[in-house]
Amino acid sequence: MLRLLLFIFLLFTSLSAKEITEIKDPVHGIRVKLPADWSVRVFPSYVLIISEDMTRFITFRVYPGRNLRKVAKALLQETRFMGRGVTHFKRVKNSVLVRSDLRGYPYVLDPMLPITWGLQGRIPPQEYTSLTYIIPLRRSSLLISFFYPRGTPEGRVKEMIRIAKTFRFTKRRIPSRRALIRDPETGSVAATLRIPRGWDFYGTVIPQAPREIHFVASGRGEFVRRDFISLAGAVGPFGGSAMISINGQSYPSQMPFIVDSIRTASELLVSLWNSEGESWEIVKVRNLPKPGSLKALEESARRRLATTGAMFQHQANASLLYGGFEASNGRLRRVVLIVGFSTDSYSPGTGVRNFQTNLLLITAQARGSERAKGLLTAVVIGFRPDPNWFLSKVQRNIQDQAYWNRVILGVLDEHNEFLTRSSIAWANLLSEKTFVKDPRTGEIFQVDLSKGRYWRDPSGEMILGGVREMSELEEVLKAKGWRKLKESLEGFPEQWR
């Protein structure tokens, strides 16, 4: 589950063409048409377009100055960080083409790439080719770079060139500023993003595992926000109950709401909005094709749940939710991107269905659908988690999980001990027996149950029962060196282990 939630987090750092064919970002001022299985990410000095399998890359950036020789020389110095091999230069009309053989995967393009590969347990290609076109502009140069594994088929390289031809920097853009999100546990920067200038901003890291990021950016009746919702509960023959957690704040719910699809997730969110006195209606719901990496994790989770269910005679299932919806209240539009994971199990013997769903959401509100989509796009592709913080988050989540594992094992040990003690006590009651323990020697004996206390003679050869507290017999036994024995129907710790 933890590994899948980490993947869901990383999925929210890019936006692919599976949601929209033409991606328009009015904040960063870019527009591009992407085929399926490609996504775009925006960094402070360049735009990165990346294939779903993370093996092919296209970058766009503007370099100061239009002297092609100087720009090419600066480019050579940069490629040394990627293990540059042989480099060739070629004049193409009014531009320069620089071709380099790289020794190593181009991790420097996105600091989160090593983490993503590590979570998948895969090793990327190590031999790469880079092609960079240096195109002079009025006062600067545009650098368009292509990175792909050596030996990539020509058709896949041409696909990259077709994508590059659709890319545009737009003149009209929303003035923006940089916003920081800090982790209250560590004080470090967890992520950065760009938001429209003049908007209010609040961002934090939810302190409970899986430590998701929550933020709200708002201004002039519009907003973009990121939320984490967890829902868990049970439904049975005699009703049900649930607990819903929104950004770390938990609330009980007497009406269990099972979320196992984008449609039911949409209905849950709209019901939460309308519970605040608003009147929103769903306009459109859309399921998006699931990335291959998440499909594999989904199948793995299903197999694990099926195995566990078979052991406990439960019917168990898991599903990844990936999609979104639009809603309207007559004046405003909300566009929501949803990534979630849902599990449920049903016990035929009891008729009880247990369920749990985790939802990661980005919601944009604006006066029109296109405006809302643009704001959502800008936040998703410009949202940059800090790699050091992400590794710290993973480590803390693992520590939390280990702690709760110890707690659960401790509770199970206590429960097993309780069952053992109860069974011994019931067996003794039914047979009118009890256990006594000599405090000096530690010996344990099973004796007939009597109304008084038990005493043992100094030689240890005789046990006398039925001795009442504060009686004359008790005083005589004390005087003669007899010792009082401890008594317990359920036995003693030595017998429970």
TORMAR-984767 format. One record per residue (C-alpha): y negated, z, x negated; residue in one letter; residue number from 0. Coordinates in Angstrom, 1 decimal, padded with zeros to 4 digits. Each point is the difference from the previous one (the first is absolute). Last residue first. Example, Ala and Ser with C-alpha at 12.3 -4.5 7.8 and 13.67 -1.06 7.14 Angstrom:
BEGIN
y_z_x_type_seq
001.1_007.1_-013.7_S_1
003.4_000.7_001.4_A_0
END
This chain:
BEGIN
y_z_x_type_seq
018.2_027.1_-004.2_R_496
000.2_002.1_003.2_W_495
002.5_002.6_-001.2_Q_494
-002.1_001.2_-003.0_E_493
-003.0_000.3_002.4_P_492
001.7_002.7_002.0_F_491
002.0_000.2_003.2_G_490
-001.0_-001.0_003.5_E_489
000.9_003.3_001.6_L_488
-001.7_001.9_-002.7_S_487
000.5_003.5_-001.4_E_486
-001.2_001.7_-003.2_K_485
002.3_002.8_-001.1_L_484
-001.0_003.7_-000.3_K_483
001.2_001.8_-003.1_R_482
002.4_003.1_-000.2_W_481
-000.9_002.5_-002.6_G_480
001.3_003.2_001.7_K_479
-003.4_001.1_001.0_A_478
-000.8_-003.3_001.6_K_477
003.2_000.1_002.0_L_476
-000.8_003.5_001.3_V_475
-003.5_-001.1_001.1_E_474
001.4_-003.0_001.8_E_473
002.6_002.2_001.8_L_472
-002.8_002.3_001.2_E_471
-001.6_-003.0_001.7_S_470
-003.4_-001.6_-000.9_M_469
001.4_-003.5_000.6_E_468
003.5_-000.2_001.6_R_467
003.1_-000.6_-002.1_V_466
002.3_-002.4_001.9_G_465
001.6_-001.4_-003.1_G_464
001.7_001.5_-003.1_L_463
001.0_-002.2_-002.9_I_462
002.5_001.4_-002.5_M_461
001.2_-000.9_-003.5_E_460
-003.4_-000.4_-001.6_G_459
000.5_003.2_-002.2_S_458
-003.4_001.3_001.2_P_457
000.9_-000.4_003.7_D_456
-001.5_-002.8_002.0_R_455
-002.2_000.3_003.1_W_454
-000.5_-002.2_003.1_Y_453
-002.5_000.6_002.8_R_452
000.6_000.7_003.6_G_451
000.9_-002.0_003.2_K_450
003.1_-001.6_-001.5_S_449
001.1_-003.6_-000.8_L_448
003.2_-000.1_-002.0_D_447
-000.4_-000.9_-003.7_V_446
-000.6_-003.0_-002.2_Q_445
-000.7_001.0_-003.5_F_444
-002.6_-001.1_-002.6_I_443
-000.2_001.4_-003.6_E_442
-003.4_000.2_-001.6_G_441
001.1_002.9_-002.2_T_440
-002.9_002.5_000.7_R_439
-001.3_-001.3_003.3_P_438
003.5_-000.2_001.5_D_437
-000.2_-002.7_002.7_K_436
001.2_000.1_003.5_V_435
001.1_-002.9_002.3_F_434
000.7_000.2_003.7_T_433
002.9_-000.4_002.4_K_432
000.5_000.1_003.8_E_431
001.9_-003.3_-000.1_S_430
-002.5_-001.8_002.3_L_429
-002.9_001.8_-001.7_L_428
001.3_-000.9_-003.4_N_427
000.4_-003.7_000.8_A_426
-003.5_-000.1_001.6_W_425
-001.6_001.6_-003.2_A_424
001.9_-002.4_-002.3_I_423
-001.1_-003.0_002.1_S_422
-003.6_001.2_000.0_S_421
-000.1_000.6_-003.7_R_420
001.4_-003.5_-000.8_T_419
-002.4_-001.7_002.5_L_418
-003.0_001.9_-001.5_F_417
001.1_-001.0_-003.5_E_416
000.2_-003.6_001.0_N_415
-003.5_000.2_001.6_H_414
-001.4_001.7_-003.2_E_413
001.5_-002.7_-002.1_D_412
-001.4_-002.7_002.3_L_411
-003.5_001.7_-000.1_V_410
000.2_000.0_-003.8_G_409
001.1_-003.6_-000.1_L_408
-002.9_-000.9_002.2_I_407
-002.5_002.0_-002.2_V_406
001.4_-001.7_-003.1_R_405
-000.3_-003.4_001.5_N_404
-003.5_000.9_001.1_W_403
-001.0_000.8_-003.6_Y_402
001.6_-003.2_-001.3_A_401
-001.9_-002.1_002.7_Q_400
-003.2_001.7_-001.0_D_399
000.7_-000.7_-003.7_Q_398
000.8_-003.7_000.9_I_397
-003.3_-000.2_002.0_N_396
-001.9_001.5_-003.0_R_395
001.5_-002.6_-002.4_Q_394
-000.8_-002.9_002.3_V_393
-003.5_001.2_000.5_K_392
-000.6_000.3_-003.7_S_391
001.3_-003.5_-000.5_L_390
-002.4_-001.2_002.7_F_389
-002.9_001.9_-001.6_W_388
000.7_-001.6_-003.3_N_387
000.2_-003.5_001.6_P_386
-003.3_000.4_001.9_D_385
000.2_-001.5_003.4_P_384
-002.1_-003.1_000.7_R_383
-001.1_-001.0_003.5_F_382
-001.8_-003.3_-000.3_G_381
002.7_-002.1_001.7_I_380
000.4_002.5_002.9_V_379
-003.6_000.9_000.5_V_378
-001.3_-003.6_000.0_A_377
002.7_-001.2_002.3_T_376
-000.8_002.8_002.5_L_375
-003.7_-000.9_000.0_L_374
000.8_-003.7_000.5_G_373
002.4_000.7_002.8_K_372
-002.6_002.1_001.8_A_371
-002.6_-002.7_-000.4_R_370
002.4_-002.6_001.3_E_369
000.9_002.1_003.0_S_368
-003.5_000.8_001.1_G_367
-002.4_003.0_000.2_R_366
001.9_001.9_-002.6_A_365
002.8_002.6_-000.5_Q_364
002.4_-000.2_-002.9_A_363
003.3_002.0_-000.1_T_362
002.3_000.5_-003.0_I_361
003.2_001.7_000.8_L_360
003.0_001.7_-001.8_L_359
002.6_001.1_002.5_L_358
002.9_002.4_-000.5_N_357
002.6_000.3_002.8_T_356
002.6_002.6_000.7_Q_355
002.7_000.2_002.8_F_354
002.7_002.2_001.3_N_353
002.0_-001.0_003.1_R_352
002.0_002.6_001.8_V_351
002.9_-000.8_002.3_G_350
001.9_002.9_-001.3_T_349
003.3_-001.6_-000.9_G_348
-001.4_-003.6_-000.2_P_347
-002.4_001.2_-002.8_S_346
-002.7_-002.6_-000.5_Y_345
-002.0_-000.5_-003.2_S_344
-003.4_-001.5_-000.6_D_343
-002.0_-001.3_-003.0_T_342
-003.3_-001.8_-000.1_S_341
-002.0_-001.3_-003.0_F_340
-003.6_-001.3_000.3_G_339
-002.5_-002.6_-001.0_V_338
-002.7_-000.7_002.6_I_337
-003.2_-002.2_-000.3_L_336
-002.5_000.7_002.9_V_335
-002.8_-002.1_001.3_V_334
-002.4_001.7_002.4_R_333
-002.5_-001.9_002.1_R_332
-003.1_001.2_001.7_L_331
-001.8_-000.4_003.3_R_330
002.7_-000.4_002.6_G_329
002.2_002.8_-001.4_N_328
002.1_-002.4_-002.0_S_327
003.2_000.1_-002.1_A_326
001.6_-002.1_-002.7_E_325
003.4_000.6_-001.5_F_324
002.0_000.3_-003.2_G_323
003.2_-000.7_-001.9_G_322
002.6_001.6_-002.1_Y_321
002.4_002.7_001.3_L_320
003.1_000.7_-002.2_L_319
003.1_001.1_001.9_S_318
002.6_002.7_-000.3_A_317
003.1_000.8_002.1_N_316
002.4_002.8_000.6_A_315
002.9_000.5_002.5_Q_314
001.3_003.5_-000.7_H_313
003.6_001.2_-000.7_Q_312
-001.2_002.3_-002.8_F_311
001.7_-002.0_-002.8_M_310
-000.5_-003.3_001.8_A_309
-003.7_000.8_000.3_G_308
-000.4_000.6_-003.7_T_307
001.6_-003.3_-000.8_T_306
-002.1_-001.8_002.6_A_305
-003.1_001.7_-001.4_L_304
000.8_-001.2_-003.5_R_303
000.7_-003.5_001.1_R_302
-003.2_-000.2_002.0_R_301
-002.1_001.3_-002.9_A_300
001.5_-002.7_-002.3_S_299
-000.8_-002.7_002.7_E_298
-003.6_001.2_000.2_E_297
-000.3_000.1_-003.8_L_296
001.2_-003.6_-000.2_A_295
-002.4_-001.1_002.7_K_294
-002.8_001.7_-001.8_L_293
000.5_-002.1_-003.1_S_292
000.3_-003.2_002.1_G_291
-003.3_000.5_001.7_P_290
000.3_000.4_003.8_K_289
-001.2_-002.8_002.3_P_288
-002.9_001.3_002.1_L_287
000.3_001.3_003.6_N_286
-003.1_-000.7_002.1_R_285
-001.5_001.8_003.0_V_284
-003.0_-001.4_001.9_K_283
-002.6_001.3_002.4_V_282
001.0_003.6_000.3_I_281
-002.4_002.0_002.2_E_280
-002.5_002.7_-000.9_W_279
-001.8_002.3_002.4_S_278
-001.4_003.0_-001.8_E_277
000.0_003.7_001.1_G_276
001.7_001.4_-003.1_E_275
003.5_-000.4_001.5_S_274
-000.9_-003.8_000.0_N_273
000.2_-000.2_-003.7_W_272
003.3_001.9_-000.2_L_271
001.5_-002.2_002.8_S_270
-001.2_-003.1_-002.0_V_269
001.8_001.3_-003.1_L_268
003.3_000.7_001.8_L_267
-000.1_-003.4_001.8_E_266
-000.5_-001.8_-003.4_S_265
002.9_001.9_-001.5_A_264
002.2_-000.9_003.0_T_263
-000.8_-003.7_-000.5_R_262
000.4_000.1_-003.8_I_261
003.5_001.4_000.6_S_260
002.0_003.2_-000.2_D_259
-002.5_002.6_001.2_V_258
001.6_002.6_002.3_I_257
-002.7_002.0_001.9_F_256
001.2_003.5_000.9_P_255
-002.1_001.5_002.8_M_254
-000.5_003.7_-000.6_Q_253
-002.0_-000.7_-003.2_S_252
-000.7_002.5_-002.7_P_251
-002.9_-000.7_-002.4_Y_250
000.0_-000.3_-003.8_S_249
-003.0_-000.7_-002.3_Q_248
001.0_-001.8_-003.2_G_247
-001.7_-003.3_000.7_N_246
001.3_000.0_003.5_I_245
003.3_001.9_000.5_S_244
001.9_-000.2_003.3_I_243
002.6_002.5_001.1_M_242
002.5_-000.9_002.7_A_241
001.7_001.5_003.0_S_240
002.9_-001.0_002.3_G_239
001.4_000.2_003.5_G_238
003.3_001.6_001.2_F_237
002.4_-002.9_-000.6_P_236
-001.5_-000.4_-003.5_G_235
-003.0_-001.4_-001.9_V_234
-000.9_001.2_-003.5_A_233
-003.1_000.0_-002.2_G_232
-001.9_-001.4_-003.0_A_231
-003.2_-001.9_-000.4_L_230
-002.0_-000.6_-003.2_S_229
-003.4_-001.7_000.0_I_228
-001.8_-001.1_-003.2_F_227
-003.5_-001.4_000.4_D_226
-002.3_-002.5_-001.7_R_225
-003.4_-000.7_001.6_R_224
-002.5_-002.9_000.4_V_223
-003.0_000.5_002.2_F_222
-002.6_-001.6_002.2_E_221
-002.6_001.6_002.3_G_220
-002.9_-000.4_-002.5_R_219
002.0_001.6_-002.9_G_218
003.4_001.3_-000.9_S_217
002.4_000.4_-002.8_A_216
002.9_002.4_000.7_V_215
002.7_000.9_-002.6_F_214
003.5_001.4_-000.2_H_213
002.3_-000.4_-003.0_I_212
003.6_000.9_000.2_E_211
001.4_003.1_-001.7_R_210
003.7_-000.6_000.9_P_209
000.0_003.0_000.1_A_208
-002.6_002.4_001.2_Q_207
-003.5_000.1_-001.5_P_206
-001.4_-003.0_001.9_I_205
-002.1_-001.8_-002.6_V_204
-003.7_-000.3_000.8_T_203
-002.7_-002.4_001.1_G_202
-003.2_000.2_002.0_Y_201
-002.6_-002.7_000.1_F_200
-003.3_-000.7_001.8_D_199
-001.1_-003.6_000.0_W_198
-003.3_-001.1_-001.5_G_197
001.6_-002.7_-002.2_R_196
003.2_-001.5_001.4_P_195
003.1_001.5_-001.6_I_194
001.7_-000.8_-003.3_R_193
003.1_001.9_-001.1_L_192
001.2_002.6_-002.5_T_191
003.1_002.1_-000.3_A_190
001.4_003.4_-001.0_A_189
-002.8_001.2_-002.2_V_188
000.9_003.3_-001.5_S_187
-000.8_003.5_001.4_G_186
003.7_000.9_-000.3_T_185
000.8_001.5_003.4_E_184
-003.1_-001.3_001.8_P_183
001.0_-003.6_-001.0_D_182
-003.2_-002.0_-000.2_R_181
-000.9_-003.2_001.9_I_180
-002.9_-002.0_-001.5_L_179
-002.2_-002.6_001.8_A_178
-001.7_-003.0_-001.6_R_177
-002.9_-001.6_001.8_R_176
-000.4_-003.1_002.2_S_175
-002.4_-002.6_001.2_P_174
001.9_-002.2_002.5_I_173
000.5_-003.5_-001.3_R_172
-001.4_-003.4_000.6_R_171
000.4_-002.3_-003.0_K_170
003.7_-000.3_000.2_T_169
002.2_-000.2_-003.1_F_168
002.7_-002.6_000.9_R_167
003.7_-000.4_-000.6_F_166
001.8_-002.9_001.7_T_165
000.5_-001.9_-003.3_K_164
001.6_003.0_-001.5_A_163
002.7_000.0_002.6_I_162
000.9_-003.7_-000.7_R_161
000.1_000.8_-003.8_I_160
002.5_002.8_000.7_M_159
002.2_-002.3_002.1_E_158
-000.1_-002.5_-002.9_K_157
001.5_002.7_-002.3_V_156
002.8_000.6_002.5_R_155
000.7_-003.7_000.2_G_154
000.2_-000.3_-003.8_E_153
002.9_002.4_-000.2_P_152
-000.8_003.2_-002.0_T_151
001.5_-000.3_-003.5_G_150
-002.2_002.6_-001.6_R_149
-001.0_002.6_002.6_P_148
-003.3_-000.6_001.7_Y_147
-003.7_000.9_-000.6_F_146
-002.8_-002.3_001.3_F_145
-003.6_000.6_-000.9_S_144
-003.3_-001.2_001.6_I_143
-003.0_000.9_-002.1_L_142
-003.4_-000.9_001.4_L_141
-002.8_-000.3_-002.5_S_140
-003.6_001.3_000.1_S_139
-003.6_-001.2_000.3_R_138
000.3_-003.1_002.1_R_137
003.8_-000.2_000.1_L_136
002.4_-001.1_-002.8_P_135
003.8_-000.1_000.9_I_134
002.5_001.6_-002.3_I_133
003.5_-000.7_001.3_Y_132
002.6_002.4_-001.2_T_131
003.7_-000.6_-000.2_L_130
002.3_002.9_-000.9_S_129
003.7_-000.3_-000.9_T_128
002.3_003.0_000.0_Y_127
003.1_001.3_-001.7_E_126
000.9_003.6_001.0_Q_125
001.2_-000.4_003.6_P_124
-000.1_003.3_002.0_P_123
002.6_002.8_-000.2_I_122
001.1_001.5_003.3_R_121
000.5_003.6_001.3_G_120
-002.2_-000.7_003.0_Q_119
-002.0_003.2_-000.6_L_118
-000.4_-001.1_-003.7_G_117
-001.3_-003.4_001.0_W_116
-002.6_001.5_002.2_T_115
-001.1_002.5_-002.6_I_114
-000.3_-002.6_-002.7_P_113
-002.1_-002.2_002.4_L_112
-002.5_002.8_000.9_M_111
-002.2_-000.7_-003.0_P_110
-000.7_-003.6_001.3_D_109
-000.6_-003.0_-002.2_L_108
000.8_002.0_-003.1_V_107
003.7_-000.1_000.9_Y_106
000.2_-003.6_-001.2_P_105
003.7_-000.1_-000.8_Y_104
000.7_-000.5_-003.7_G_103
-000.4_-002.5_-002.8_R_102
-002.5_-002.4_001.4_L_101
-000.1_-003.7_-000.7_D_100
-003.6_-001.2_000.4_S_99
-001.7_-003.1_001.6_R_98
-003.8_-000.3_000.1_V_97
-001.4_-002.8_002.1_L_96
-003.7_-000.7_-000.6_V_95
-002.4_-001.5_002.6_S_94
-002.4_-003.0_000.4_N_93
002.8_-002.5_000.1_K_92
003.1_001.8_-001.2_V_91
-000.3_001.0_-003.7_R_90
003.2_001.5_-001.3_K_89
000.7_003.1_-002.0_F_88
003.4_001.4_-001.1_H_87
001.1_003.5_-000.7_T_86
003.3_001.2_-001.6_V_85
001.0_003.6_000.5_G_84
-002.2_002.6_001.7_R_83
001.5_003.5_000.5_G_82
-001.9_000.8_003.1_M_81
-002.8_002.0_-001.7_F_80
-000.5_-003.0_-002.3_R_79
-001.0_-001.9_003.2_T_78
-003.4_001.7_-000.1_E_77
-001.0_-001.3_-003.4_Q_76
001.0_-003.5_001.0_L_75
-002.2_000.2_003.1_L_74
-003.0_000.9_-002.1_A_73
000.6_-003.1_-002.1_K_72
000.3_-002.1_003.1_A_71
-003.3_001.3_001.3_V_70
-001.7_-000.7_-003.3_K_69
001.2_-003.6_-000.1_R_68
-000.8_-000.6_003.7_L_67
-003.6_001.1_-000.4_N_66
-000.8_000.8_003.7_R_65
-001.0_003.6_-000.3_G_64
001.2_003.1_001.8_P_63
003.6_-000.2_001.3_Y_62
000.9_-000.3_003.7_V_61
003.5_000.9_001.1_R_60
002.9_-001.4_001.8_F_59
003.6_001.0_-000.6_T_58
003.3_-001.6_001.1_I_57
003.3_001.7_-000.5_F_56
003.7_-000.7_000.1_R_55
002.9_002.5_-000.6_T_54
-000.9_002.7_002.5_M_53
002.9_-000.9_002.4_D_52
-002.6_-000.2_002.8_E_51
-002.2_-002.4_-001.9_S_50
-003.4_001.3_-001.2_I_49
-003.6_-001.0_000.4_I_48
-002.4_002.0_-002.2_L_47
-003.8_000.0_000.3_V_46
-002.0_001.0_-003.0_Y_45
-002.6_002.4_-001.4_S_44
000.1_003.1_002.2_P_43
003.5_-000.7_001.3_F_42
001.0_-001.8_003.3_V_41
003.6_-000.5_001.1_R_40
001.5_-003.0_001.8_V_39
003.5_-000.6_001.4_S_38
002.6_-002.7_-000.1_W_37
003.4_-000.1_001.9_D_36
-001.1_-002.6_002.6_A_35
-002.7_-002.5_-000.9_P_34
-003.5_001.2_-000.8_L_33
-003.3_-001.5_000.9_K_32
-002.9_001.6_-001.8_V_31
-003.5_001.5_000.7_R_30
-002.0_002.3_-002.2_I_29
-003.3_002.0_000.4_G_28
001.1_003.5_-001.1_H_27
-001.3_001.4_003.3_V_26
000.5_-003.0_002.3_P_25
003.7_-000.4_-000.9_D_24
001.6_-002.9_001.7_K_23
003.7_-000.7_-000.3_I_22
001.2_-003.2_001.5_E_21
003.5_-000.1_001.4_T_20
-000.1_003.6_001.4_I_19
002.6_002.8_000.1_E_18
002.8_-001.6_-002.0_K_17
-002.7_-001.3_-002.3_A_16
000.1_003.2_-001.9_S_15
-002.3_002.9_-000.4_L_14
000.3_002.3_-003.0_S_13
-000.1_003.7_-000.9_T_12
001.6_001.1_003.3_F_11
003.4_-001.2_-001.2_L_10
-000.2_002.6_-002.8_L_9
-000.1_002.8_002.5_F_8
002.9_-001.4_002.0_I_7
001.9_-000.1_-003.3_F_6
-000.7_003.6_-000.7_L_5
001.2_000.8_003.6_L_4
003.3_-001.8_-000.8_L_3
000.5_002.0_-003.1_R_2
-000.6_003.3_001.8_L_1
002.5_-001.0_002.8_M_0
END
